[in-house]
Amino acid sequence: MRAYDLPHRVLRVGVLGRGVDERAAAEAGGAAFRSDGPLLVIGGGRDHTVPEVVAKAAYELYGGSSAVTDYQSFPDRGHSLVFDHGWREIADFALSWLRRQGF
């Protein structure tokens, strides 16, 4: 495994994988990816570990889900956006989003 393959593999297995046959999911236009609850995908514009284009693609794979699925970009943030300066803005957004979903 090449070093630059790692972020994609972690995202695919850790977030999207869940035992889904990727070829079947692609053929079904992402419909094989199911979500039982609301899903918020957050992308950082300065994230070089999981580039925002990959986060956006993950969000789009869930487009056929009947669950609420949202995407939020923070253009000035990198991969550790929940630890770096301004983390409270991310946390406040996520908490507000959860409240809007009834949590």
Stockholm file with secondary structure:
# STOCKHOLM 1.0

chainA/1-103         MRAYDLPHRVLRVGVLGRGVDERAAAEAGGAAFRSDGPLLVIGGGRDHTVPEVVAKAAYELYGGSSAVTDYQSFPDRGHSLVFDHGWREIADFALSWLRRQGF
#=GR chainA/1-103 SS CCGGGHHHHHIIIIIIITTCCHHHHHHTTTTTCCCSSCEEEEEETTCSSSCHHHHHHHHHHTTTCSSCEEEEEETTCCTTTTTSTTHHHHHHHHHHHHHHTTC
#=GC SS_cons         CCGGGHHHHHIIIIIIITTCCHHHHHHTTTTTCCCSSCEEEEEETTCSSSCHHHHHHHHHHTTTCSSCEEEEEETTCCTTTTTSTTHHHHHHHHHHHHHHTTC
//
